Amino acid sequence: MGRALFAVGALLVGCFVVLGLTVFLTREEDRVAVDSELAESITRAIATAEQRGQPVDLSRLAPFGWDRVLIVAEDTSRGAISAAIGSEFKGDLPYDAESGELFVFVRGSALARFADYRGLGVFDGFERPIAAVERADARFDVRDLVVRPGG
């Protein structure tokens, strides 16, 4: 009886080892999710900028550490974003019916955070598919829901 229990236990341990190795060896790279709170703040700021009579100031909306922001057009490939950052972009691309441009905040050559724009505004005057804007220049003017550099 003891030998049978030992054999069953050894078989279970072997199965767990095989399962663990399978999961470990076939896993995908870790992905970073969109910062929903930041996305909502940016979307709200753009929607209300004209009414407030103030430009959208990303350095105020994104108080964490970043040097530049990439404004990425919808449907831009992960490879193009990685090239613009200078390292692999590991963000989950949230291209769906409610998301538009991405705001990819970069510190050095590393992803700091990213957010998607979820409003009805149109981005005009930005380089396409990716515009790089330094933190000091990350202010945007909004008129009739048209977002333009400057402000």
C-alpha positions, 0 to 999 in steps of 0.5 A: 500500500505504501509503495502505491501511494508513493508511486501516485505521489511521484506521478503527481509531482512529475505532472506538476513539474511538466505543467510548470515547465510548459507554462514557463516556456510558452509564456508571452512577454509581460505586457503593460496595460493602459493607464485608464485614470490618465486616459480619462484625465486627458480625455476630460481635459481635451473635452473641456479645454475650450470651455475653460479657455486654457490649453491642455498641459500634459506636464500637469496632467501627468505629474510622474517622471517622463521626458517626452510624450509620443502622440501615436496615431490609431493603428500604428504598429508596435514595431513603429512605437518601439522604434520611436521609444528606443526600446521594446514597447510592451503595452497592450494596444487598446485599438477599439471603437472608443480609443483613438490616439495613444499618449506614450510617455517616455523617460530616457528610452523606457516606457513610463506609462501610456494612455489612450484618448477616448474622445471625439477630438481630432488631432491636427498639425502633428507628425504622423504616425508618431509625433514626439513632443518634449515635456516642456512643449507638451501643451495643446490648444483645443478649438472646436474639438480640434487638438493642435500643438502649442498653447 
